[in-house]
């Protein structure tokens, strides 16, 4: 399969906190990979395709915590590990956060 991407996926072990907009409870997990266009992470709870999620991610040293809104593009069940793999794209992210994320990704991709 020849996959075409706008952004190169960078493997990452970043802590993520996410909250489904219709749910008030925040959950924490680890990002599997991230780009300046979106991210892939695991969730123990099923999240519907098209769902809008508020996320918080800590990147770099010193740590920079940024918030963004992402839209779930795809969800794949991982029954062996009792969780779901979630792919999401950034819908709303500040210019400052995007610049810091891009700079961070460039620094770890060297």
N, C-alpha and C positions, 0 to 999 in steps of 0.2 A: 504494500500500500504506500503510495506517495502522498504524504501529508504536507499540505501547504499552510504555513503559519505566518501571521503578521509579525509575531514576536517570538524570540527564541526562549524556550522554557529553561529556567535555571533551577536545578535541584536545590531545595532549601529545607532546613529544619527550623522554621520560625514558629514562634508561638502565635496563635491567632485566637481572638475572642470574637464570637459572632452572635448576633441576635436576629432572629427572624422578626420582621417588622410587626407581624400579627401576634408575636409571642414576646412577653416582657422579660423572660429569663435568658440571661446571657450564658453561653456555653464556651468552653475553651477546647482547643485542639491544636494540632500541628499541621502546618502547610507542607504539602508534598513537593510542589514546585510553584514557581511564581514568575510572572513576566510583567512588563509595564502595561500589559493589556488585561491581565486577570490572574487567577490562581487556581490551584487544585488542592483540595484538602479532604480529610476524612471526617465523617460525622457518625455518631451512633444513632442519631435520629434521622429518619427519612425527611428530605427536603424536596419539595416539588420543583420541577423544571419551571422556570419563569418567576420563581419566588425572588423577592427583593430582600437582601440581607445587609444589615449594618455590620461592618467588620472593624476590628482594631488589630493592628499588627505592630510589633516592636522590631525595628531593624537597626543594624549598625551598632557601632560603639563610638561615642556614648550612644545609648539607646535613644531612638526617636520613635515615638508612638504616633501612628497616624490612623485616622478614621477614614472610611470610604463606604460607599454603597455599591454592592455588586448584585448582578442578576445571574441566577443559576441557569446555565446553558445545558448541562447534562448531569445525570445522576446514574451511577452504576452500583448495584448491590455487590457487596463482598461477603457472601454468606459464611465463608470459612472463618472470617474474623469478626462476624456479627457487626458490620458497619457499612457505610455507604461512601463511595468516592464521589466527590462533588467537583464539577468544573464550573467556574463562574467568571464573568467578565466585569471589569470596573464600569460602573454606570455614572458614578459621581465621586470624584477625588479632587482635592484642591491642587492647584498648580504647584504649590510648595511641596506637598506630599509626593506628587508625581515626580518632581525633580529629585527629591531625596531618594525615592525608590529607584529611579533610573540610575542615579549615581551609585547607590548601594549594589545594584545588580551588575553594573559595569565593573565595580571593584572586586566582586567575587567571581566574575567570569573571565578574569585575566589569566 
